Amino acid sequence: MIKRARVTLLVIVSMFTTVLLAACGPSADTPVAATTAAASTTSAAAATTAAATGTTAAAGATTAAAAGTGGADIRIGLMGPFTGPSSSFGTAIERGAKLALDDINAAGGINGRKIALIQRDDKATPAEGITIIKDLIDKEKVLALFGTANTAVGTGQAPIVNQSKVPWLIPVTTGTKITEEPGDPSYIFRLSMVDRYQTKFVTEYALSKYKKVALIHDDTGYGTLGKDDVLARFKERNITPVLVQSYKANGTSDDMKPLINQLKDAAPDAVINWGLGTAGGNIKKAMKELNSDFPVLGSWGLSQPELHNVGGGAESGTIVAQTFASDTTVPKQAEFVARYKSKYQTESMDFPSGVAQSYDLMRILGEALKQPGAADDRDKLRAALESFGTFDGIIKKYEKPWATTPHEAFNDKDFFFSIWKDGKLVRYNP
C-alpha cells in the first residue's frame, strides 16, 4: 500500500516537472523543430523592442532608422579631393557642407535626427573616385551622396550612381555630361555651374569684346570636355578660334613656354583658358618670363587660390566666371563670409563659389529629408528633391531648381565675373 502511494507520488512529481520545463522553454536537448514557435515569439518581441527604442540597424539599399523624432543618424557620403592638387575644391565642399549642418542640427535636425557625414577622399583621381563611391554605396549603405569636384572623377561616378539608384547632390563639378548620364529617372542633382552654360557666358563676353580669340585647355577630362563646349559656342557664332591647343595639367612654367610661343604666333586679342589654378599660374608665369602677356578669361577653375600661389602676381587681370564673391556687399552674403572667416580662422574665403554652393545644397538636402519617408528611403528622397519647391539660399532664392531634367539649379543668368587683383579675387563689372 505504501509502495503504491510512493509510485503515485513519483508520477505526480514527474508530470509537474514536465509542465514546469515546458513553461520555462526548451532544454539543450530539445529538438530544433520543437523550438520554432518559441523562437519566432522571441524574435518578434525583440524586433518590436528594437523598433520602439529606435535601434533598428541600417540594412539593404536604404538606411532603415526609427521613424518620428529621434533615432539613428542619417548617413550621407561626402566625397571630394581633400588632398592633392585640387584640395582647395575639397576644402570648399567640406566647409560649406559643415556650415550648413551646423544650422540644420542647431534647428533640431531632421525631425529630431542628425545628419552624419561619412567622408571619403577621391584625391582628384578617377580610379579612386570609383573606389570610394562603391565603398559608400555598398559598404557604408549611405542614404545619399554629396560632393565630387573634378569632372574626370564625376564622369566615372555618374553611371554607378544611376545604376545603384542613389541620390547624388553635386556642389562643384561642372562637366556637362555628368547630369546627362542616362537614367530613368535620374538620381543626379547639381547645384553648381555647368559647362554648357559657363562656356556660353565666358565665350559670349570674349567674342563681344575681342575679334581674335584663342582657346587653350588642360588635357584632363575637365579641360577636354570644356573645350568641346567652348567650340560649340564658337560654332553657333560662325567664328573660328585663331588657335586651339591643349597643355599638360601638371606642366611647369617651362613646360608651358612652347604653348606661349604658339600664342605669340597666333597673335590673339585674348585667350580663353579652360583649366585649373596651378596650370593657370604656370601659364601666366611663362607669359611673363617670355614678355608676352595676353588678356586671359576662364572658367571658375581659375578662381582656385593656386592661381595666385603659383603665379606670384603674374595672374593679375585674369577674369573668372563665378556664382558668389567674398567681397559681396549684400548683407546676408557678407554675414556668411564673416561667419566662414570666424569659424575657420582665416582672412580669406578660398574658392568662394564652391563654399556657398555647398552650403546652399546641403541646406536644400536638409529640407528635402524632412519629407515623409525621405530620410529612410532613397527613392522617396529622390522624389522629394525633384519636386522641391522654394529655398532662400545664400547665392539666390531657388524656385523648383530641379523640376526638369537634366537636374541643374543654375544657368548662365546666375553668373558674373571676378578678376584677380593684388592677389585677391574681386567682383568685376565689364
Phi and psi in degrees as a GROMACS rama.xvg file:
@    title "Ramachandran Plot"
@    xaxis  label "Phi"
@    yaxis  label "Psi"
@TYPE xy
-66.5594  -40.3073  ILE-2
-61.3939  -42.6652  LYS-3
-62.0773  -36.9998  ARG-4
-65.4651  -39.3919  ALA-5
-64.8947  -41.8225  ARG-6
-61.6669  -44.4647  VAL-7
-60.0579  -41.8349  THR-8
-63.2489  -41.9203  LEU-9
-62.8348  -39.5312  LEU-10
-62.829  -43.881  VAL-11
-62.5302  -43.3234  ILE-12
-62.719  -41.7493  VAL-13
-61.6673  -45.1624  SER-14
-63.4752  -41.7064  MET-15
-62.4169  -40.924  PHE-16
-64.5026  -40.2718  THR-17
-61.6465  -45.8232  THR-18
-61.5474  -42.4311  VAL-19
-63.3142  -42.9161  LEU-20
-64.0424  -39.808  LEU-21
-62.815  -39.5571  ALA-22
-68.3248  -31.9852  ALA-23
-82.7658  -7.64689  CYS-24
107.854  173.425  GLY-25
-71.5268  147.042  PRO-26
-85.344  174.967  SER-27
-63.247  -21.5706  ALA-28
-94.1942  -3.93028  ASP-29
-70.2393  132.478  THR-30
-58.1348  146.961  PRO-31
-56.5751  -40.3828  VAL-32
-59.3421  -32.0898  ALA-33
-76.2714  -16.7883  ALA-34
-96.3263  -2.47141  THR-35
-57.8885  -49.4874  THR-36
-62.2858  -42.6274  ALA-37
-64.9935  -42.3893  ALA-38
-62.9139  -40.7318  ALA-39
-62.004  -40.9894  SER-40
-63.2997  -43.5277  THR-41
-63.2072  -44.0959  THR-42
-62.163  -41.953  SER-43
-62.6231  -40.6992  ALA-44
-65.2976  -42.4929  ALA-45
-63.2607  -41.6573  ALA-46
-64.1085  -39.9812  ALA-47
-63.1054  -42.7609  THR-48
-62.9172  -43.642  THR-49
-61.2648  -43.2826  ALA-50
-64.5218  -40.0594  ALA-51
-67.1307  -34.3863  ALA-52
-93.8594  2.11323  THR-53
71.8279  32.613  GLY-54
-110.514  16.734  THR-55
-60.9341  131.258  THR-56
-78.6476  154.498  ALA-57
-66.8397  138.436  ALA-58
-158.61  156.841  ALA-59
67.2896  -153.513  GLY-60
-81.6109  -9.43039  ALA-61
-128.528  160.617  THR-62
-84.1257  106.492  THR-63
-88.2627  122.668  ALA-64
-141.4  167.51  ALA-65
-63.288  138.95  ALA-66
-81.4022  163.322  ALA-67
82.2524  -157.157  GLY-68
-78.706  148.885  THR-69
74.6561  -178.322  GLY-70
113.584  -173.164  GLY-71
-64.6856  151.96  ALA-72
-64.2972  151.607  ASP-73
-92.2222  114.45  ILE-74
-88.0181  121.075  ARG-75
-121.335  130.355  ILE-76
-81.8805  122.572  GLY-77
-104.172  117.275  LEU-78
-118.762  147.757  MET-79
170.247  170.7  GLY-80
-84.2282  85.1863  PRO-81
-82.7317  -10.4558  PHE-82
-134.485  165.973  THR-83
92.9717  -170.603  GLY-84
-67.3816  -18.26  PRO-85
-107.964  22.0919  SER-86
-63.4621  -24.3151  SER-87
-65.5065  -31.4632  SER-88
-65.7962  -46.1529  PHE-89
-62.5484  -39.953  GLY-90
-61.5908  -41.4709  THR-91
-62.6425  -44.4087  ALA-92
-60.3008  -50.4712  ILE-93
-62.9079  -47.6733  GLU-94
-69.3138  -41.3206  ARG-95
-62.0012  -42.7302  GLY-96
-65.1638  -41.4311  ALA-97
-72.8477  -31.6224  LYS-98
-62.2381  -40.6726  LEU-99
-66.0092  -40.8456  ALA-100
-64.0523  -34.8744  LEU-101
-55.7858  -44.5192  ASP-102
-71.1964  -41.82  ASP-103
-63.0669  -48.599  ILE-104
-71.3693  -32.7049  ASN-105
-65.8969  -27.0425  ALA-106
-90.8364  13.1242  ALA-107
105.265  1.84834  GLY-108
71.6984  -151.061  GLY-109
-102.026  93.9279  ILE-110
51.7333  42.7616  ASN-111
91.5228  -7.10228  GLY-112
-104.881  158.86  ARG-113
-106.437  154.46  LYS-114
-89.6108  129.316  ILE-115
-112.681  127.892  ALA-116
-92.1185  127.723  LEU-117
-104.339  104.298  ILE-118
-95.6143  138.004  GLN-119
-138.278  140.449  ARG-120
-99.0305  117.842  ASP-121
-89.1327  -8.34235  ASP-122
57.8587  21.0833  LYS-123
59.978  26.9582  ALA-124
-115.206  122.171  THR-125
-52.752  -43.9742  PRO-126
-63.05  -41.5634  ALA-127
-67.777  -34.3539  GLU-128
-60.5949  -40.472  GLY-129
-68.5753  -40.5346  ILE-130
-60.9818  -47.8719  THR-131
-72.2594  -32.8716  ILE-132
-71.2089  -35.1935  ILE-133
-67.3995  -37.6426  LYS-134
-63.5963  -44.6239  ASP-135
-66.3203  -38.6287  LEU-136
-77.1872  -50.0658  ILE-137
-85.8656  -37.0811  ASP-138
-96.126  -49.0043  LYS-139
-80.9802  -15.7392  GLU-140
54.7783  42.5302  LYS-141
-67.105  152.246  VAL-142
-73.265  -37.5651  LEU-143
-152.732  167.905  ALA-144
-116.816  146.568  LEU-145
-140.608  122.295  PHE-146
128.828  -153.69  GLY-147
81.9384  135.773  THR-148
-119.137  -38.7849  ALA-149
-91.6709  133.098  ASN-150
-59.6981  -41.0743  THR-151
-61.7248  -33.487  ALA-152
-72.4105  -46.6799  VAL-153
-63.7083  -36.0876  GLY-154
-67.3507  -28.6434  THR-155
-78.0708  -28.197  GLY-156
-82.1772  -29.4111  GLN-157
-55.6629  -46.6684  ALA-158
-61.8345  -36.4053  PRO-159
-64.8523  -40.1712  ILE-160
-62.7923  -51.1206  VAL-161
-68.8179  -34.2684  ASN-162
-68.7037  -35.3551  GLN-163
-85.6877  -11.0274  SER-164
57.5093  54.4543  LYS-165
-118.597  124.201  VAL-166
-58.8827  132.931  PRO-167
-126.945  123.18  TRP-168
-110.341  121.622  LEU-169
-108.144  118.682  ILE-170
-101.848  -5.8402  PRO-171
-136.729  -55.8293  VAL-172
-59.393  141.842  THR-173
-114.731  -5.93433  THR-174
-54.8404  126.404  GLY-175
-56.0033  -41.1559  THR-176
-69.6728  -17.0084  LYS-177
-62.5237  -49.3294  ILE-178
-78.866  -9.33801  THR-179
-89.275  0.762271  GLU-180
-55.6987  128.028  GLU-181
-57.1317  134.449  PRO-182
-172.219  129.765  GLY-183
-130.82  89.9374  ASP-184
-88.0881  169.555  PRO-185
-82.2011  141.953  SER-186
-105.053  10.9948  TYR-187
-104.795  126.2  ILE-188
-129.844  127.572  PHE-189
-119.997  134.638  ARG-190
-123.791  80.3932  LEU-191
-165.381  166.334  SER-192
-58.1282  148.933  MET-193
-126.478  139.109  VAL-194
-61.1304  -28.0529  ASP-195
-53.8827  -41.0516  ARG-196
-93.7648  -34.1254  TYR-197
-65.4048  -40.5695  GLN-198
-66.3789  -36.1295  THR-199
-62.2243  -45.0902  LYS-200
-62.1045  -48.574  PHE-201
-69.7314  -44.5347  VAL-202
-67.624  -41.9802  THR-203
-61.6368  -38.8921  GLU-204
-66.068  -46.6239  TYR-205
-60.7208  -44.2392  ALA-206
-75.1592  -20.6186  LEU-207
-79.6341  -20.0145  SER-208
-107.83  -30.0731  LYS-209
-124.724  146.509  TYR-210
-85.488  -41.2477  LYS-211
-115.687  116.568  LYS-212
-123.887  132.885  VAL-213
-101.295  152.989  ALA-214
-122.988  121.038  LEU-215
-121.734  153.162  ILE-216
-156.519  152.704  HIS-217
-76.1344  169.135  ASP-218
-94.0771  14.8005  ASP-219
-85.7813  176.183  THR-220
-60.2094  -35.3577  GLY-221
-61.5519  -51.4503  TYR-222
-67.8307  -39.0806  GLY-223
-68.9962  -46.1054  THR-224
-66.846  -37.2721  LEU-225
-63.5148  -39.8808  GLY-226
-58.6182  -42.73  LYS-227
-61.8909  -41.1809  ASP-228
-67.4857  -40.1386  ASP-229
-63.3512  -45.2177  VAL-230
-62.704  -33.0126  LEU-231
-64.1416  -36.7087  ALA-232
-68.4498  -39.482  ARG-233
-61.5943  -43.1789  PHE-234
-62.0242  -38.7384  LYS-235
-60.1438  -28.8953  GLU-236
-96.8871  3.44073  ARG-237
55.999  42.2669  ASN-238
-123.703  143.129  ILE-239
-112.803  130.261  THR-240
-62.0624  148.53  PRO-241
-74.2479  -17.1726  VAL-242
-158.84  138.087  LEU-243
-127.515  117.299  VAL-244
-147.978  136.986  GLN-245
-93.1284  165.752  SER-246
-146.859  159.618  TYR-247
-75.2391  128.759  LYS-248
-62.7479  -26.4272  ALA-249
-101.541  17.1042  ASN-250
-71.5093  148.022  GLY-251
-82.9708  176.511  THR-252
-63.5043  -35.1895  SER-253
-65.9555  -38.0825  ASP-254
-62.347  -28.3422  ASP-255
-82.756  -10.116  MET-256
-65.2478  -37.7274  LYS-257
-60.1265  -36.8195  PRO-258
-62.4919  -40.9635  LEU-259
-66.0058  -37.0737  ILE-260
-65.9228  -35.7491  ASN-261
-64.18  -39.4893  GLN-262
-64.6233  -40.1011  LEU-263
-60.6726  -40.4104  LYS-264
-68.28  -36.2213  ASP-265
-76.7914  -23.7624  ALA-266
51.3276  56.4441  ALA-267
-74.8942  158.381  PRO-268
-79.1481  -24.4222  ASP-269
-159.389  162.754  ALA-270
-126.891  129.634  VAL-271
-94.8986  123.993  ILE-272
-114.441  115.629  ASN-273
-103.335  90.1973  TRP-274
-163.599  -167.08  GLY-275
-111.504  179.385  LEU-276
-63.1384  -48.02  GLY-277
-61.6792  -50.5032  THR-278
-63.3724  -39.456  ALA-279
-61.245  -38.3256  GLY-280
-65.3777  -40.1685  GLY-281
-68.5258  -33.7178  ASN-282
-65.0849  -43.9812  ILE-283
-67.7287  -34.7417  LYS-284
-63.8516  -43.6386  LYS-285
-63.828  -39.1699  ALA-286
-59.3946  -45.9822  MET-287
-63.7666  -42.1895  LYS-288
-67.9931  -25.4205  GLU-289
-100.02  10.5111  LEU-290
51.3778  44.9989  ASN-291
-142.636  89.2762  SER-292
-101.079  143.566  ASP-293
-132.014  147.105  PHE-294
-60.5378  132.836  PRO-295
-120.23  130.685  VAL-296
-120.368  151.59  LEU-297
-162.464  -179.799  GLY-298
-71.2786  173.619  SER-299
-68.7248  -7.99505  TRP-300
-58.1646  -26.95  GLY-301
-81.6564  4.79705  LEU-302
-91.3183  -3.09782  SER-303
-59.5033  140.654  GLN-304
-59.9857  -21.719  PRO-305
-59.9737  -25.9012  GLU-306
-59.2849  -44.2522  LEU-307
-77.6996  -40.9664  HIS-308
-60.1193  -37.0809  ASN-309
-87.119  -42.1321  VAL-310
-68.2042  -28.8437  GLY-311
60.9309  29.3588  GLY-312
110.435  -23.374  GLY-313
-65.5805  -19.6437  ALA-314
-75.4763  -10.045  GLU-315
-53.2258  135.521  SER-316
95.3057  -10.4712  GLY-317
-68.3991  129.611  THR-318
-103.215  132.624  ILE-319
-132.058  136.825  VAL-320
-73.1177  141.808  ALA-321
-145.274  165.13  GLN-322
-117.038  -13.4592  THR-323
-152.395  140.944  PHE-324
-124.978  138.078  ALA-325
-76.2252  -11.7838  SER-326
-94.8786  21.0793  ASP-327
-58.7641  149.424  THR-328
-109.235  0.955365  THR-329
-69.8402  121.917  VAL-330
-51.4514  -47.2236  PRO-331
-62.0721  -40.7473  LYS-332
-72.2489  -40.5076  GLN-333
-62.6535  -37.886  ALA-334
-64.275  -38.6334  GLU-335
-64.1045  -43.3989  PHE-336
-61.9531  -44.4652  VAL-337
-63.0171  -39.9587  ALA-338
-64.5216  -42.1354  ARG-339
-59.2681  -49.7536  TYR-340
-62.1133  -37.6779  LYS-341
-68.9763  -46.026  SER-342
-64.6801  -41.0758  LYS-343
-102.671  8.9047  TYR-344
49.2519  58.0141  GLN-345
-138.358  155.167  THR-346
-90.8549  -8.68035  GLU-347
-139.297  155.072  SER-348
-104.601  98.9262  MET-349
-69.5024  135.513  ASP-350
51.2117  65.5301  PHE-351
-60.8368  -37.2803  PRO-352
-60.4159  -41.802  SER-353
-63.6707  -39.1897  GLY-354
-64.3236  -50.6909  VAL-355
-65.3676  -40  ALA-356
-64.9556  -40.6841  GLN-357
-65.0439  -39.3473  SER-358
-62.3303  -52.6408  TYR-359
-60.4381  -41.2962  ASP-360
-67.3041  -40.7188  LEU-361
-67.0738  -35.7652  MET-362
-64.9625  -41.3903  ARG-363
-64.5306  -41.5295  ILE-364
-57.9204  -42.9425  LEU-365
-59.0418  -40.7632  GLY-366
-68.4577  -40.469  GLU-367
-64.0819  -35.8355  ALA-368
-65.3743  -18.8975  LEU-369
-78.4696  -10.5331  LYS-370
-70.8785  151.044  GLN-371
-51.8378  122.052  PRO-372
79.57  -10.5318  GLY-373
-68.6682  -25.5023  ALA-374
-80.0655  -5.15909  ALA-375
-128.008  -5.71932  ASP-376
-139.334  125.559  ASP-377
-63.7464  -41.8892  ARG-378
-66.0721  -39.3825  ASP-379
-68.376  -34.8282  LYS-380
-67.4494  -43.196  LEU-381
-57.8515  -44.342  ARG-382
-64.9203  -37.9518  ALA-383
-65.8316  -36.9118  ALA-384
-69.1032  -44.3845  LEU-385
-65.7369  -31.7151  GLU-386
-96.496  9.23245  SER-387
-56.916  139.47  PHE-388
-92.9789  -94.1807  GLY-389
-126.667  139.62  THR-390
-146.16  129.938  PHE-391
-91.566  96.0669  ASP-392
-93.5557  -172.018  GLY-393
-73.0612  -42.8651  ILE-394
-77.4611  -45.3772  ILE-395
-164.451  179.277  LYS-396
-91.5708  122.725  LYS-397
-94.5312  127.239  TYR-398
-118.964  109.512  GLU-399
43.5096  61.8346  LYS-400
-62.1936  -26.2438  PRO-401
-124.584  37.3297  TRP-402
-70.7235  -20.6961  ALA-403
-124.947  162.677  THR-404
-111.29  147.551  THR-405
-59.3233  153.712  PRO-406
-78.962  93.074  HIS-407
-123.736  126.835  GLU-408
-87.973  -16.4196  ALA-409
-121.951  155.517  PHE-410
-137.656  -173.013  ASN-411
-65.2189  -15.2742  ASP-412
-71.7953  -14.2521  LYS-413
-93.5704  1.73415  ASP-414
-103.835  158.078  PHE-415
-149.698  176.206  PHE-416
-106.646  145.438  PHE-417
-119.324  161.725  SER-418
-134.113  142.032  ILE-419
-77.3224  124.768  TRP-420
-147.107  122.719  LYS-421
53.2327  41.6814  ASP-422
79.1417  7.55496  GLY-423
-132.509  154.24  LYS-424
-90.2247  124.831  LEU-425
-127.161  152.558  VAL-426
-62.3039  140.025  ARG-427
-122.137  128.043  TYR-428
-114.43  95.8466  ASN-429
